[in-house]
Each structure stands twice: as structure tokens, then as C-alpha cells.
Amino acid sequence: MNDDERAKELAAIEAKIPILKRRIQANPKDVEAHFELGMAYAFKGCLDEAIQEFADAAYLAPETPLAKEASFKVEMLRSLKHLKESPGST
């Protein structure tokens, strides 16, 4: 993905975040909205927010394939966050 494509994708994600937040506000148990918001935050590099949204998705529907994927993403992002916070990382 080149810089122009990434900028367009980021703009689309920025526009989608408030929509997803309103969906969650209207229905806090909307698992797909939590998952999609987690994806948006992860793309932006907002790891704490992404982890929280994926954790919410996993909690709300623990026996679903989406929950399993969300749980995997929580662990992956926690590892990434740990690596970024480690001394000597760039």
C-alpha cells in the first residue's frame, strides 16, 4: 500500500469510527460493531483502544468464531504493545 492509498484508507476509517461508536451507543451488545471499531483503532495504531474493543467483542459473544478472532487480536496487540514499550525498540 503506497502513501496515497494509506491516506485514503485512514480517512475512510476516521469517518467510520464515529458511526461505529454511535452503533455501540445505541446497542452496547453489538459484537460486530465492537470488532470493527477494534479493527479501525488497530489500523490507526491506537492499541489500547483496539484491545478494549476486541476484548468487548470477545466478552459479548464468547462462543462465536468472531470472539475467537477477537481474543487472538487482543493477545497479538498486547504483544505488539509490549514490544513497542520495551527498551531499545523503535
N, CA and C of each residue as an Amber inpcrd file, in Angstrom:
protein
   270
   0.8510000  -1.1660000   0.0000000   0.0000000   0.0000000   0.0000000
   0.9030000   1.2360000   0.0000000   0.7240000   2.1130000  -0.9850000
   1.5460000   3.3160000  -1.0290000   0.9670000   4.3800000  -0.1000000
   1.6520000   5.5030000   0.0200000   1.2410000   6.5560000   0.9570000
  -0.1340000   7.1280000   0.6280000  -0.4260000   7.3200000  -0.6620000
  -1.7320000   7.8580000  -1.0520000  -2.8630000   6.8930000  -0.6940000
  -2.6340000   5.6160000  -0.9430000  -3.6470000   4.6080000  -0.6150000
  -3.8640000   4.5350000   0.8930000  -2.7590000   4.5840000   1.6340000
  -2.8680000   4.5460000   3.0970000  -3.6000000   5.7810000   3.6020000
  -3.3440000   6.9380000   3.0480000  -4.0290000   8.1610000   3.4770000
  -5.5240000   8.0720000   3.2010000  -5.8910000   7.5320000   2.0390000
  -7.3150000   7.3690000   1.7160000  -7.9750000   6.3720000   2.6570000
  -7.2890000   5.2660000   2.9220000  -7.8130000   4.2510000   3.8380000
  -7.9770000   4.8310000   5.2410000  -7.0050000   5.5960000   5.6850000
  -7.0660000   6.2130000   7.0090000  -8.2260000   7.2010000   7.0930000
  -8.4410000   7.9690000   6.0350000  -9.5650000   8.9120000   6.0110000
 -10.8980000   8.1700000   6.0780000 -11.0080000   7.0570000   5.3750000
 -12.2370000   6.2630000   5.4090000 -12.4650000   5.6930000   6.8070000
 -11.3990000   5.2690000   7.4430000 -11.5130000   4.7240000   8.7920000
 -11.8890000   5.8200000   9.7750000 -11.2700000   6.9720000   9.6420000
 -11.6140000   8.1090000  10.5130000 -13.0990000   8.4440000  10.4140000
 -13.6450000   8.3610000   9.2140000 -15.0670000   8.6510000   9.0100000
 -15.9500000   7.5580000   9.6030000 -15.4470000   6.3410000   9.6260000
 -16.2420000   5.2010000  10.1120000 -16.2960000   5.1210000  11.6360000
 -15.2780000   5.6060000  12.3120000 -15.2020000   5.4880000  13.7730000
 -16.4140000   6.1030000  14.4740000 -16.8200000   7.3270000  14.1620000
 -17.9910000   7.8790000  14.8660000 -19.2730000   7.0930000  14.5870000
 -19.3730000   6.5370000  13.3990000 -20.5540000   5.7220000  13.0560000
 -20.5820000   4.4710000  13.9270000 -19.4370000   3.8190000  14.0610000
 -19.3580000   2.6250000  14.8950000 -19.6230000   2.9490000  16.3590000
 -19.1180000   4.0770000  16.8370000 -19.3710000   4.4920000  18.2200000
 -20.8570000   4.7220000  18.4580000 -21.5410000   5.3240000  17.4860000
 -22.9930000   5.5310000  17.6270000 -23.7290000   4.2020000  17.6360000
 -23.2910000   3.2560000  16.7910000 -23.9010000   1.9200000  16.8010000
 -23.7590000   1.2700000  18.1670000 -22.5980000   1.3970000  18.7610000
 -22.3520000   0.8080000  20.0720000 -23.1570000   1.5350000  21.1470000
 -23.2470000   2.8360000  21.0150000 -24.0430000   3.6070000  21.9840000
 -25.5120000   3.1800000  21.9080000 -26.0050000   2.9510000  20.7080000
 -27.3980000   2.5240000  20.5190000 -27.6040000   1.0820000  20.9680000
 -26.5780000   0.2490000  20.7830000 -26.6760000  -1.1660000  21.1550000
 -25.3130000  -1.6200000  21.6700000 -25.0830000  -1.4780000  22.9800000
 -23.7780000  -1.8470000  23.5400000 -23.3920000  -3.3090000  23.3330000
 -24.3330000  -4.1520000  22.9790000 -24.0470000  -5.5710000  22.7650000
 -23.8020000  -5.9110000  21.2950000 -23.6050000  -4.9020000  20.4560000
 -23.3430000  -5.1010000  19.0290000 -21.9050000  -5.5940000  18.8500000
 -21.7600000  -6.9000000  18.8370000 -20.4390000  -7.5290000  18.7790000
 -19.6770000  -7.1070000  17.5260000 -20.3560000  -7.1020000  16.3960000
 -19.6770000  -6.7470000  15.1380000 -19.1800000  -5.3070000  15.1600000
 -19.9490000  -4.4020000  15.7560000 -19.5150000  -3.0020000  15.8300000
 -18.2680000  -2.8830000  16.7000000 -18.2350000  -3.6080000  17.8360000
 -17.0300000  -3.5870000  18.6860000 -15.8350000  -4.1280000  17.9150000
 -16.0430000  -5.2200000  17.1910000 -14.9510000  -5.8160000  16.4260000
 -14.4630000  -4.8550000  15.3430000 -15.3800000  -4.2790000  14.5890000
 -14.9960000  -3.3450000  13.5190000 -14.2960000  -2.1150000  14.0820000
 -14.7640000  -1.6230000  15.2390000 -14.1100000  -0.4750000  15.8610000
 -12.7030000  -0.8660000  16.3110000 -12.5530000  -2.0770000  16.8140000
 -11.2160000  -2.5660000  17.1560000 -10.3000000  -2.5930000  15.9460000
 -10.8220000  -3.0500000  14.8200000 -10.0330000  -3.0640000  13.5870000
  -9.6300000  -1.6450000  13.1750000 -10.5690000  -0.7150000  13.2910000
 -10.2800000   0.6770000  12.9210000  -9.1880000   1.2550000  13.8160000
  -9.3250000   1.0420000  15.1140000  -8.3110000   1.5500000  16.0430000
  -6.9570000   0.8910000  15.7930000  -6.9580000  -0.3980000  15.5280000
  -5.6950000  -1.0930000  15.2670000  -5.0130000  -0.5170000  14.0230000
  -5.7840000  -0.2550000  12.9750000  -5.2240000   0.3080000  11.7480000
  -4.5960000   1.6690000  12.0230000  -5.2500000   2.4440000  12.9060000
  -4.7240000   3.7650000  13.2540000  -3.5280000   3.6980000  14.1970000
  -3.3100000   2.5290000  14.7800000  -2.2170000   2.3960000  15.7350000
  -2.6140000   2.7270000  17.1640000  -3.8990000   2.8410000  17.4280000
  -4.4170000   3.1200000  18.7740000  -4.6000000   1.7770000  19.4820000
  -3.5110000   1.2470000  20.0060000  -3.5100000  -0.1210000  20.5070000
  -4.4030000  -0.3180000  21.7240000  -4.3610000   0.5880000  22.6900000
  -5.1890000   0.4230000  23.8830000  -6.6730000   0.3780000  23.5330000
  -7.0910000   1.2800000  22.6610000  -8.4950000   1.3290000  22.2530000
  -8.8790000   0.0690000  21.4810000  -7.9860000  -0.3690000  20.6100000
  -8.2570000  -1.5860000  19.8310000  -8.3760000  -2.7930000  20.7420000
  -7.4690000  -2.9150000  21.6920000  -7.5070000  -4.0340000  22.6380000
  -8.8370000  -4.0410000  23.3800000  -9.2750000  -2.8860000  23.8430000
 -10.5320000  -2.8060000  24.5830000 -11.7210000  -3.2370000  23.7290000
 -11.7790000  -2.7700000  22.4980000 -12.9080000  -3.1300000  21.6370000
 -12.9190000  -4.6140000  21.2880000 -11.7440000  -5.1810000  21.0140000
 -11.6760000  -6.6150000  20.7410000 -12.0450000  -7.4170000  21.9880000
 -11.5990000  -6.9600000  23.1570000 -11.9490000  -7.6440000  24.4050000
 -13.4580000  -7.5920000  24.6370000 -14.0700000  -6.4510000  24.3530000
 -15.5240000  -6.3240000  24.4910000 -16.2360000  -7.2900000  23.5470000
 -15.7680000  -7.3730000  22.3250000 -16.3910000  -8.2850000  21.3500000
 -16.2820000  -9.7280000  21.8240000 -15.1250000 -10.1050000  22.3270000
 -14.9260000 -11.4760000  22.8070000 -15.7990000 -11.7700000  24.0140000
 -15.9460000 -10.8120000  24.8970000 -16.7570000 -10.9860000  26.1000000
 -18.2370000 -11.1270000  25.7720000 -18.6970000 -10.3470000  24.8130000
 -20.1320000 -10.3240000  24.4970000 -20.6170000 -11.5840000  23.7950000
 -19.7600000 -12.2560000  23.0850000 -20.1700000 -13.4610000  22.3400000
 -19.0570000 -14.5000000  22.4200000 -18.8150000 -15.0470000  23.6180000
 -17.6220000 -15.8690000  23.8310000 -17.5310000 -17.1630000  23.0230000
 -18.6240000 -17.6920000  22.5670000 -18.5900000 -18.9880000  21.8820000
 -18.6190000 -18.8720000  20.3560000 -18.4390000 -17.6980000  19.8330000
 -18.5360000 -17.4970000  18.3870000 -17.1520000 -17.4330000  17.7410000
 -17.0850000 -17.7120000  16.4500000 -15.8030000 -17.5700000  15.7440000
 -15.2520000 -16.1330000  15.8160000 -16.1450000 -15.1510000  15.8030000
 -15.7040000 -13.7570000  15.8830000 -15.0330000 -13.4930000  17.2260000
 -15.5560000 -14.0830000  18.2900000 -14.9480000 -13.9230000  19.6180000
 -13.5590000 -14.5520000  19.6580000 -13.4190000 -15.6910000  19.0340000
 -12.1000000 -16.3390000  18.9930000 -11.0970000 -15.4660000  18.2470000
 -11.5360000 -14.8940000  17.1460000 -10.6470000 -13.9970000  16.3930000
 -10.3320000 -12.7490000  17.2060000 -11.3460000 -12.2180000  17.8930000
 -11.1390000 -11.0290000  18.7250000 -10.1500000 -11.3300000  19.8460000
 -10.2900000 -12.4830000  20.4740000  -9.3660000 -12.8630000  21.5490000
  -7.9400000 -12.9890000  21.0250000  -7.7890000 -13.5620000  19.8400000
  -6.4690000 -13.6640000  19.2230000  -5.8850000 -12.2670000  18.9910000
  -6.7120000 -11.3510000  18.5010000  -6.2350000  -9.9970000  18.2270000
  -5.8460000  -9.2790000  19.5170000  -6.5790000  -9.5280000  20.6030000
  -6.2090000  -8.9390000  21.9020000  -4.7980000  -9.3760000  22.2720000
  -4.5460000 -10.6670000  22.2000000  -3.2210000 -11.1820000  22.5620000
  -2.1370000 -10.6620000  21.6250000  -2.4210000 -10.6150000  20.3470000
  -1.4600000 -10.1210000  19.3700000  -1.1250000  -8.6470000  19.6390000
  -2.1580000  -7.8300000  19.8850000  -1.9260000  -6.4060000  20.1080000
  -1.2470000  -6.1500000  21.4440000  -1.5560000  -6.9480000  22.4470000
  -0.8500000  -6.8110000  23.7330000   0.6360000  -7.1090000  23.5460000
   0.9410000  -8.1230000  22.7520000   2.3440000  -8.4480000  22.4750000
   3.0260000  -7.3170000  21.7140000   2.3370000  -6.7910000  20.7150000
   2.8870000  -5.6740000  19.9510000   3.1230000  -4.4610000  20.8440000
   2.1550000  -4.1690000  21.6990000   2.2900000  -3.0380000  22.6210000
   3.4890000  -3.2450000  23.5410000   3.6440000  -4.4620000  24.0450000
   4.7750000  -4.7710000  24.9150000   6.1030000  -4.5630000  24.1760000
   6.1580000  -5.0190000  22.9320000   7.3800000  -4.8390000  22.1450000
   7.6970000  -3.3650000  21.9240000   6.6560000  -2.5760000  21.6250000
   6.8620000  -1.1500000  21.3970000   7.3210000  -0.4340000  22.6520000
   6.8990000  -0.9270000  23.8100000   7.2480000  -0.2800000  25.0740000
   8.5680000  -0.7720000  25.6350000   9.1360000  -1.8120000  25.0460000
  10.3890000  -2.3770000  25.5370000  11.5510000  -1.4320000  25.2250000
  12.5200000  -1.3700000  26.1490000  13.7030000  -0.5450000  25.8700000
  14.4100000  -1.0170000  24.6000000  14.8700000  -0.0690000  23.8180000
  15.5930000  -0.3920000  22.6040000  14.7260000  -0.6070000  21.3920000
  13.3900000  -0.5660000  21.5780000  12.5120000  -0.7270000  20.4120000
  12.3590000   0.6010000  19.7010000  12.0270000   0.5330000  18.4380000
  11.8890000   1.7700000  17.6500000  10.4630000   2.0260000  17.3090000
